[in-house]
Amino acid sequence: MHPPLTVYQASTHEIGGLFPLLSASPIPAVGARIGYDVLSGGAFYCHPVEFVLRGICTNPNIVVFGEPGKGKSSTVVAFLLRMMLFGVRTLISGDVKGEYTPLLRALGITPIMLGRGSHARLNALDLGPLAARWDSWPVARQREELDGVLGRWVQLLVALAEAQGYTPTVTDEAVLSAVLRRLVGATDGYTKLRPITIPDVQRELANPASSLWTDMRFADRRHFLDHLRSITDALANLISGPLAGLFDEPTNFTLDWDAPVQSMDLSRLRSRGDQAVAVGLTCLGSWSSMVTDLQEDGDLRIVVRDEIWRQMRLGLRAVQAVDSELRLSRAERKIQILVSHKPSDFLSVGSTGSQEVAIAKDLLALCSTRILFGQSTRVADQLADDLALSEKEQQVTTGWANDRQGRALWKLENRTGFKVQTVLSRVEKRLFDTNAQLRKPPVIT
């Protein structure tokens, strides 16, 4: 018989001296509780704004990479849902696969669905909350807000023209700005804003008033029409092309600006082709930017951009628009979340060495929080190069992260990565099941 072992009891603070390699996570326990840190066993939290305020990160943006089925969507949706407890609202700027719709329905919110079988129409030049708050603002605030919105509209129309192979000139942009100001009523005293649509702009370009081409210093009407013919035809193609009726008619639904989450479901638009989805994402991106710009002081907003590479493939202006949104996130109190499969998706926006690719490469540097789910060895090599991963961190993405859904390496700028397991409740597992469609029994006819 061996003598009984002596049992000692002590606090974890004291035991830490005997086992110094076991320590709590250095990430503050604030924000959404995602799951647990595998190495320490402690809970892992995420609040990108707090990360910035506490000097952990330099910006609140997040980029998520991972192969299909590894838990990207469920982790993102869990983060959105849990951040709602802190009063943070979310805007899904184009749900390409309809993965966020179950969350909205569970919260009693009807998502905006565009595409096949839907009667919803979203005017790409909709005034939205600007019109609702216009009368409550002084004239100086009206001018400031309207100038910002008109600037976004010009960039949107320019990006849509560029997507069809035409590169607009500085003169084109100046004319578009003048046309928009005339149509919305900014030139007649700011008393009441008039709603406008893309067809209104196209008609003004195709049949200009004499004062328009005179004020813009064209020699005559024919000179104006010849110079603006390309961009006029590009806008006409939007009216009669695969997106006809979706973004060129007045908005026919009422949006609750104070809802905890809003989504634009584009899953029914995929039947019209990748180009239609990309143009749809661009229109929604511009529209959602205006929505979030007009949030109240102190409000935080999460903007989710799923499959953002589709939008960036439209051309240089589309890439520049995404770049601008990421750079302004701190000033505008936004948490931008980019979701993609792999870094090469960002590099497919143009030819090698092009300006589009150069800007796309810099987008990763504008996202301080990188969430890396399971990847193949080839993609992991690219991640290691782009994000400066150590050999052990690279092995985590190719090995450990592939063994179970919801595992990911969380890389916060230059800190050592954290091995985090996302934990979902039973209700969340049911809501976030992206394989639900595969489990439905076949319909026998």
Wavefront OBJ file of the C-alpha trace (Angstrom):
o trace
v 0.000 0.000 0.000
v 1.337 3.391 -0.990
v 0.933 6.223 1.513
v -1.879 8.677 0.634
v -0.841 11.750 -1.340
v -0.947 15.120 0.314
v -3.540 17.468 -1.225
v -2.847 21.198 -1.427
v -5.424 23.833 -2.284
v -4.638 27.305 -3.628
v -6.120 30.053 -5.763
v -5.460 30.194 -9.498
v -3.352 33.293 -8.862
v -0.976 31.277 -6.692
v -1.041 28.178 -8.901
v 0.010 30.413 -11.780
v 3.417 30.580 -10.197
v 3.800 26.807 -10.485
v 2.401 26.623 -14.025
v 3.471 29.948 -15.615
v 2.614 28.827 -19.144
v -1.101 28.811 -18.305
v -2.387 32.365 -18.338
v -5.563 34.234 -19.054
v -6.137 35.748 -22.479
v -4.745 39.304 -22.751
v -7.844 40.318 -24.715
v -10.204 42.381 -22.493
v -13.465 40.742 -21.440
v -15.683 43.268 -23.184
v -18.041 42.995 -26.133
v -19.382 39.867 -27.792
v -18.370 36.619 -26.114
v -17.347 34.488 -29.102
v -16.193 31.275 -27.461
v -13.028 30.227 -25.690
v -9.293 30.551 -26.150
v -8.095 26.970 -26.563
v -4.638 27.565 -25.086
v -5.739 29.315 -21.883
v -9.234 27.872 -21.582
v -10.599 31.336 -20.874
v -13.496 33.045 -22.606
v -12.664 35.030 -25.744
v -14.397 38.336 -26.412
v -14.496 40.661 -29.410
v -15.277 44.380 -29.492
v -13.253 46.010 -32.318
v -13.929 49.551 -31.112
v -12.635 48.691 -27.639
v -9.601 47.091 -29.280
v -8.848 50.482 -30.845
v -9.503 52.474 -27.673
v -7.200 50.188 -25.638
v -4.369 50.303 -28.170
v -4.677 46.663 -29.253
v -5.581 47.553 -32.856
v -5.351 50.641 -35.027
v -8.732 50.273 -36.748
v -12.027 48.463 -36.006
v -12.335 46.633 -39.338
v -12.477 42.830 -39.617
v -11.632 40.497 -42.490
v -12.751 36.860 -42.423
v -11.195 34.104 -44.565
v -12.096 30.430 -44.737
v -13.205 27.606 -46.979
v -16.955 26.862 -47.226
v -18.380 24.937 -44.285
v -15.740 25.963 -41.743
v -18.003 28.250 -39.694
v -17.406 31.718 -41.177
v -21.044 32.715 -41.444
v -22.113 31.305 -38.068
v -19.282 33.127 -36.284
v -20.086 36.422 -38.027
v -23.815 36.102 -37.283
v -23.107 35.185 -33.642
v -20.939 38.291 -33.346
v -23.696 40.491 -34.814
v -26.358 39.050 -32.526
v -24.263 39.401 -29.380
v -23.162 42.955 -30.200
v -26.855 43.942 -30.313
v -26.834 43.605 -26.517
v -24.556 46.658 -26.477
v -26.841 48.701 -28.729
v -24.731 48.193 -31.878
v -26.870 48.068 -35.027
v -25.982 46.076 -38.145
v -26.520 46.566 -41.850
v -25.965 43.607 -44.176
v -24.916 45.371 -47.356
v -25.914 42.664 -49.807
v -26.639 39.120 -48.585
v -25.662 37.205 -51.723
v -26.592 33.744 -50.407
v -29.419 34.610 -48.025
v -27.455 33.367 -45.006
v -28.469 36.219 -42.709
v -32.207 36.060 -43.434
v -32.975 33.453 -40.697
v -31.504 35.788 -38.077
v -33.696 38.682 -39.188
v -36.834 36.555 -39.234
v -36.046 35.249 -35.738
v -35.870 38.866 -34.537
v -39.188 39.685 -36.188
v -37.618 41.749 -38.977
v -38.545 41.286 -42.630
v -35.436 41.440 -44.830
v -35.431 43.371 -48.083
v -35.429 40.782 -50.874
v -34.558 41.837 -54.407
v -34.705 39.733 -57.533
v -36.811 36.929 -58.943
v -40.388 36.838 -57.618
v -39.964 39.881 -55.378
v -41.909 43.108 -55.844
v -39.427 45.123 -53.773
v -37.694 47.993 -55.534
v -34.811 50.045 -54.161
v -34.037 53.357 -55.806
v -30.233 53.565 -56.009
v -30.616 57.365 -55.627
v -33.068 57.130 -52.747
v -32.836 59.981 -50.239
v -33.716 57.609 -47.397
v -33.128 59.086 -43.917
v -31.941 62.349 -45.462
v -35.481 63.193 -46.553
v -36.928 62.066 -43.228
v -34.655 64.375 -41.199
v -34.378 67.252 -43.673
v -36.938 69.601 -42.102
v -35.378 69.253 -38.625
v -31.963 70.519 -39.746
v -30.764 74.118 -40.100
v -29.770 75.271 -43.592
v -26.044 74.830 -42.916
v -26.583 71.179 -41.915
v -28.813 70.618 -44.946
v -26.134 71.872 -47.323
v -23.422 69.799 -45.644
v -25.382 66.534 -45.683
v -26.676 67.020 -49.215
v -23.187 67.705 -50.562
v -22.002 64.407 -49.091
v -24.908 62.440 -50.540
v -24.558 64.000 -54.002
v -20.864 63.156 -53.973
v -21.686 59.498 -53.269
v -24.254 59.460 -56.055
v -21.731 60.785 -58.561
v -19.251 58.075 -57.592
v -21.967 55.426 -57.853
v -23.002 56.461 -61.370
v -19.361 56.687 -62.429
v -18.666 53.185 -61.040
v -21.694 51.736 -62.843
v -20.533 53.283 -66.130
v -17.005 51.978 -65.583
v -18.404 48.479 -65.018
v -19.545 48.528 -68.646
v -16.098 49.320 -70.002
v -16.273 53.117 -70.126
v -13.884 55.232 -68.052
v -15.640 58.514 -67.195
v -13.726 61.781 -67.402
v -13.543 64.661 -64.953
v -15.977 66.533 -67.191
v -18.435 63.626 -66.974
v -18.313 63.806 -63.186
v -18.829 67.567 -63.184
v -21.865 67.234 -65.462
v -23.340 64.435 -63.337
v -22.937 66.574 -60.219
v -24.681 69.509 -61.900
v -27.514 67.301 -63.171
v -28.085 65.722 -59.746
v -28.183 69.105 -58.025
v -30.716 70.419 -60.541
v -32.922 67.327 -60.313
v -32.965 67.109 -56.510
v -33.771 70.817 -56.181
v -30.513 71.997 -54.628
v -30.327 74.918 -57.044
v -33.652 76.451 -56.016
v -33.228 77.203 -52.328
v -33.083 73.808 -50.519
v -36.729 74.234 -49.516
v -37.914 70.748 -50.455
v -35.939 67.874 -51.908
v -37.320 66.104 -54.958
v -36.910 62.313 -55.273
v -34.961 61.253 -58.373
v -34.061 57.990 -60.109
v -31.413 56.834 -62.573
v -33.860 57.242 -65.528
v -34.286 60.905 -64.529
v -30.528 61.430 -64.808
v -30.347 59.583 -68.126
v -33.176 61.666 -69.605
v -31.511 64.907 -68.484
v -28.293 63.851 -70.229
v -30.084 62.716 -73.384
v -32.253 65.838 -73.619
v -30.413 68.621 -71.736
v -31.856 72.012 -70.977
v -30.011 74.829 -72.717
v -28.920 76.260 -69.369
v -27.152 72.978 -68.509
v -24.780 72.817 -71.450
v -24.287 76.597 -71.289
v -23.377 76.548 -67.577
v -20.979 73.628 -68.172
v -19.213 75.658 -70.926
v -19.994 73.443 -73.916
v -19.922 75.093 -77.321
v -23.449 73.977 -78.185
v -26.010 71.241 -77.555
v -24.421 68.870 -80.094
v -21.041 69.227 -78.378
v -22.680 68.314 -75.068
v -24.471 65.255 -76.494
v -21.382 63.941 -78.279
v -19.175 64.279 -75.218
v -21.692 62.656 -72.826
v -22.903 59.969 -75.244
v -20.923 57.094 -73.665
v -22.014 57.667 -70.087
v -25.577 58.384 -71.238
v -25.680 55.022 -73.018
v -24.122 53.284 -69.985
v -26.925 54.561 -67.751
v -29.488 53.538 -70.381
v -28.133 49.977 -70.253
v -28.842 49.884 -66.511
v -32.447 50.801 -67.184
v -32.991 48.170 -69.877
v -30.393 45.543 -68.854
v -30.532 42.608 -66.412
v -31.201 44.937 -63.461
v -34.118 46.726 -65.112
v -36.729 47.690 -62.553
v -34.653 46.846 -59.476
v -32.692 50.026 -58.822
v -34.216 52.499 -61.294
v -37.708 52.863 -59.805
v -38.894 54.607 -56.638
v -38.387 52.661 -53.416
v -41.645 50.862 -52.587
v -41.005 49.695 -49.020
v -40.607 51.381 -45.658
v -37.388 50.721 -43.791
v -37.126 50.856 -40.019
v -33.979 52.928 -39.506
v -33.888 52.060 -35.788
v -34.080 48.254 -36.148
v -31.145 46.329 -34.598
v -30.310 44.768 -37.971
v -31.312 45.313 -41.592
v -30.425 43.211 -44.602
v -30.640 43.360 -48.381
v -31.106 39.764 -49.568
v -29.747 39.325 -53.116
v -29.967 35.526 -53.242
v -32.779 35.692 -55.832
v -30.637 37.915 -58.042
v -28.061 35.228 -58.822
v -30.158 33.875 -61.672
v -29.440 37.132 -63.557
v -25.681 36.466 -63.571
v -22.561 37.523 -61.669
v -22.527 40.946 -63.310
v -26.033 41.641 -62.039
v -25.053 40.630 -58.494
v -21.939 42.813 -58.649
v -23.894 45.855 -59.848
v -26.497 45.163 -57.176
v -23.804 45.099 -54.479
v -22.427 48.410 -55.775
v -25.845 50.089 -55.642
v -26.510 48.742 -52.175
v -23.031 49.720 -51.002
v -23.624 53.344 -51.952
v -27.116 53.351 -50.472
v -26.034 51.704 -47.216
v -23.156 54.169 -46.855
v -25.650 57.014 -46.800
v -27.763 55.187 -44.214
v -24.841 54.689 -41.849
v -23.454 58.191 -42.438
v -26.614 59.703 -40.991
v -26.559 57.743 -37.738
v -26.912 59.637 -34.498
v -23.870 60.845 -32.555
v -22.427 58.087 -30.368
v -24.067 55.251 -32.308
v -21.945 52.378 -33.556
v -22.826 50.477 -36.697
v -21.591 47.194 -38.141
v -21.575 46.913 -41.934
v -21.176 43.390 -43.327
v -19.857 43.096 -46.884
v -20.085 39.444 -47.885
v -18.291 38.307 -51.055
v -16.971 41.835 -51.507
v -14.716 40.683 -54.358
v -17.772 40.554 -56.629
v -18.268 44.297 -56.290
v -14.574 45.114 -56.665
v -14.383 43.275 -59.993
v -16.468 46.047 -61.561
v -13.447 48.307 -61.862
v -11.195 50.872 -60.255
v -13.962 53.099 -58.869
v -15.609 50.150 -57.117
v -12.296 49.188 -55.471
v -11.676 52.803 -54.447
v -15.150 52.965 -52.871
v -14.395 49.964 -50.622
v -10.977 51.393 -49.775
v -12.544 54.710 -48.775
v -15.124 53.019 -46.528
v -12.410 51.123 -44.647
v -10.243 54.206 -44.172
v -13.126 56.238 -42.755
v -14.426 53.564 -40.379
v -12.907 55.126 -37.246
v -14.165 58.621 -38.017
v -17.627 57.362 -38.970
v -17.949 54.928 -36.028
v -18.352 51.858 -38.216
v -17.107 48.298 -37.931
v -16.623 47.053 -41.470
v -16.593 43.245 -41.890
v -15.280 41.793 -45.155
v -16.076 38.106 -45.699
v -14.303 36.069 -48.367
v -12.831 32.636 -49.036
v -9.175 33.491 -49.637
v -6.859 36.474 -50.233
v -6.607 35.780 -53.955
v -10.270 36.809 -54.259
v -9.109 40.382 -53.637
v -6.401 40.078 -56.283
v -8.810 38.950 -59.010
v -10.202 42.469 -59.408
v -7.862 43.374 -62.262
v -4.776 42.451 -64.229
v -1.448 41.895 -62.483
v 0.208 45.203 -61.693
v -2.979 47.219 -62.218
v -4.052 49.995 -59.885
v -7.063 47.956 -58.794
v -4.858 45.095 -57.588
v -2.480 47.486 -55.834
v -5.354 49.028 -53.851
v -6.914 45.622 -53.142
v -3.652 44.414 -51.590
v -3.745 47.322 -49.154
v -7.261 46.457 -47.994
v -5.882 43.737 -45.698
v -3.762 46.331 -43.907
v -6.940 48.329 -43.220
v -8.449 45.393 -41.297
v -6.700 45.027 -37.936
v -8.684 41.942 -36.892
v -8.140 38.909 -39.153
v -10.198 35.757 -38.527
v -8.673 32.775 -40.340
v -10.722 29.584 -40.557
v -9.526 26.279 -41.999
v -7.723 26.440 -45.337
v -5.858 24.194 -47.754
v -2.064 24.250 -47.679
v -1.837 26.304 -50.868
v -4.125 29.048 -49.567
v -2.435 28.947 -46.161
v 0.890 29.709 -47.845
v -0.653 32.804 -49.384
v -2.159 33.847 -46.036
v 1.240 33.456 -44.390
v 2.818 35.790 -46.946
v 0.060 38.409 -46.894
v -0.497 38.469 -43.119
v 3.021 37.642 -41.901
v 1.985 34.414 -40.143
v 4.541 32.364 -38.265
v 5.085 28.723 -39.171
v 3.032 27.573 -36.161
v 0.190 29.953 -37.014
v 0.165 28.650 -40.568
v -0.036 25.088 -39.253
v -3.055 26.086 -37.153
v -4.998 27.139 -40.269
v -4.146 23.949 -42.189
v -4.480 21.492 -39.299
v -6.286 22.340 -36.085
v -8.782 24.766 -37.692
v -9.871 22.102 -40.190
v -10.712 19.482 -37.551
v -13.929 21.077 -36.258
v -16.371 23.725 -37.429
v -16.006 27.096 -35.751
v -12.264 26.887 -35.129
v -10.223 29.851 -36.269
v -6.956 31.681 -35.740
v -7.720 35.214 -34.577
v -4.852 37.486 -35.580
v -4.906 40.993 -34.097
v -2.349 43.024 -36.063
v 1.168 42.092 -34.889
v 0.138 40.047 -31.856
v 0.539 36.289 -31.699
v -2.610 34.628 -33.027
v -5.255 33.149 -30.715
v -6.732 29.697 -31.296
v -10.433 30.328 -30.721
v -13.354 27.921 -30.789
v -16.697 29.604 -31.490
v -19.439 28.343 -29.168
v -23.079 28.470 -30.277
v -26.203 27.863 -28.232
v -28.822 25.363 -29.396
v -31.005 28.187 -30.695
v -28.084 29.736 -32.560
v -27.125 26.405 -34.118
v -30.621 26.122 -35.535
v -30.672 29.700 -36.824
v -27.154 29.698 -38.274
v -27.374 26.348 -40.055
v -26.104 27.127 -43.567
v -26.619 23.476 -44.568
v -30.344 23.547 -43.799
v -31.236 23.486 -47.486
v -29.266 20.272 -47.944
v -31.232 18.564 -45.159
v -34.687 19.293 -46.544
v -36.460 16.153 -47.736
v -36.985 15.959 -51.507
v -40.375 16.992 -52.820
v -42.106 14.107 -54.604
v -44.362 15.132 -57.485
l 1 2 3 4 5 6 7 8 9 10 11 12 13 14 15 16 17 18 19 20 21 22 23 24 25 26 27 28 29 30 31 32 33 34 35 36 37 38 39 40 41 42 43 44 45 46 47 48 49 50 51 52 53 54 55 56 57 58 59 60 61 62 63 64 65 66 67 68 69 70 71 72 73 74 75 76 77 78 79 80 81 82 83 84 85 86 87 88 89 90 91 92 93 94 95 96 97 98 99 100 101 102 103 104 105 106 107 108 109 110 111 112 113 114 115 116 117 118 119 120 121 122 123 124 125 126 127 128 129 130 131 132 133 134 135 136 137 138 139 140 141 142 143 144 145 146 147 148 149 150 151 152 153 154 155 156 157 158 159 160 161 162 163 164 165 166 167 168 169 170 171 172 173 174 175 176 177 178 179 180 181 182 183 184 185 186 187 188 189 190 191 192 193 194 195 196 197 198 199 200 201 202 203 204 205 206 207 208 209 210 211 212 213 214 215 216 217 218 219 220 221 222 223 224 225 226 227 228 229 230 231 232 233 234 235 236 237 238 239 240 241 242 243 244 245 246 247 248 249 250 251 252 253 254 255 256 257 258 259 260 261 262 263 264 265 266 267 268 269 270 271 272 273 274 275 276 277 278 279 280 281 282 283 284 285 286 287 288 289 290 291 292 293 294 295 296 297 298 299 300 301 302 303 304 305 306 307 308 309 310 311 312 313 314 315 316 317 318 319 320 321 322 323 324 325 326 327 328 329 330 331 332 333 334 335 336 337 338 339 340 341 342 343 344 345 346 347 348 349 350 351 352 353 354 355 356 357 358 359 360 361 362 363 364 365 366 367 368 369 370 371 372 373 374 375 376 377 378 379 380 381 382 383 384 385 386 387 388 389 390 391 392 393 394 395 396 397 398 399 400 401 402 403 404 405 406 407 408 409 410 411 412 413 414 415 416 417 418 419 420 421 422 423 424 425 426 427 428 429 430 431 432 433 434 435 436 437 438 439 440 441 442 443 444 445
